Structures are given as C-alpha cells and as structure tokens.
Amino acid sequence: MKSATIQLETLACPSCMQKIEAALKGLDGAEKDSAKVLFNSSKVKLNFDEDKVSIEEIENAISKLGYNVIKSKVK
C-alpha cells in the first residue's frame, strides 16, 4: 500500500471536497477510508494499491473534475 499527498490549486468551496473524495472512493485500488481532502491547504491524501491503480490514474480522476494537480508525492 502506497501513501499519496497531492497538491491541488486552491479549492474554492467545500462542495469541491465532496466531489473529489467521491471520485477517489470510486477508484479501484484506492483505500476508501483514507481519502481525505484538506480544504485549507488544498491537498488530497490517500492510500492506494499500486498494483490496481497508478498515481497518474488518481491525478487524472481529479483533473477530469476540473481541478488542476500541481504536484504529487508518493511514499
């Protein structure tokens, strides 16, 4: 299991958080309970199984919602 921290552009509204969390929870390989959007710092944190989903796929899921991914860190 890998841990990702993804920096996004500044989030404008709390409903953005719900949209992003819902999209991440729908990805196969993303740990549902670990997906958290930190509104004040515009960061997304989640754990994921690298064998099932890549960081690129996670970034794409966020980008498709209209949020720009600035950078990602995976541990």
Summary of the structure (lengths in Angstrom):
residues: 75
radius of gyration: 10.9
end to end distance: 9.1
largest distance: 32.9
contacts: 209
relative contact order: 0.33
helix: 33%
strand: 31%
